[in-house]
Amino acid sequence: MSLIANVFVAFVALLHVGFFVLESLLWTKPAGRRVFGLTAEKAQDSAALAANQGVYNLFVAAGLIWGLVAHDGAFAIKVFFLSFVVIAGIVGAMTAKRSILFVQGLPGAVALLLVVFTQR
């Protein structure tokens, strides 16, 4: 697997760890509310949903890291989890905020294309 593809996969994994922190730990804090444009009341009302969403992002990051360290099936693992990232980016752009396509979907798509086209 190409080094550059793995760098992009690692970058996407780090993004998802960051999403976990924002959604699960900082959602009701000033920094989290500022990132998502939430009032204190709206953040508090949706905190449980955001925490759950953050955990899913952490699992995606874990899957991508698994793909980076796996010897057997690394290609399939990366494609599997990067496909989730791209689909989630598209759905997020359609249902929540258009910028999700660029913040989440685009890095995932670039990493996915690099993984697929650098496979030996």
Secondary structure in CASP SS format (residue, H / E / C, confidence):
PFRMAT SS
TARGET T0000
AUTHOR 0000-0000-0000
METHOD secondary structure of the structure
MODEL  1
M C 1.00
S C 1.00
L H 1.00
I H 1.00
A H 1.00
N H 1.00
V H 1.00
F H 1.00
V H 1.00
A H 1.00
F H 1.00
V H 1.00
A H 1.00
L H 1.00
L H 1.00
H H 1.00
V H 1.00
G H 1.00
F H 1.00
F H 1.00
V H 1.00
L H 1.00
E H 1.00
S H 1.00
L H 1.00
L C 1.00
W C 1.00
T C 1.00
K C 1.00
P H 1.00
A H 1.00
G H 1.00
R H 1.00
R H 1.00
V H 1.00
F H 1.00
G C 1.00
L C 1.00
T C 1.00
A H 1.00
E H 1.00
K H 1.00
A H 1.00
Q H 1.00
D H 1.00
S H 1.00
A H 1.00
A H 1.00
L H 1.00
A H 1.00
A H 1.00
N H 1.00
Q H 1.00
G H 1.00
V H 1.00
Y H 1.00
N H 1.00
L H 1.00
F H 1.00
V H 1.00
A H 1.00
A H 1.00
G H 1.00
L H 1.00
I H 1.00
W H 1.00
G H 1.00
L H 1.00
V H 1.00
A C 1.00
H C 1.00
D C 1.00
G C 1.00
A H 1.00
F H 1.00
A H 1.00
I H 1.00
K H 1.00
V H 1.00
F H 1.00
F H 1.00
L H 1.00
S H 1.00
F H 1.00
V H 1.00
V H 1.00
I H 1.00
A H 1.00
G H 1.00
I H 1.00
V H 1.00
G H 1.00
A H 1.00
M H 1.00
T H 1.00
A C 1.00
K C 1.00
R C 1.00
S C 1.00
I H 1.00
L H 1.00
F H 1.00
V H 1.00
Q H 1.00
G H 1.00
L H 1.00
P H 1.00
G H 1.00
A H 1.00
V H 1.00
A H 1.00
L H 1.00
L H 1.00
L H 1.00
V H 1.00
V H 1.00
F H 1.00
T C 1.00
Q C 1.00
R C 1.00
END
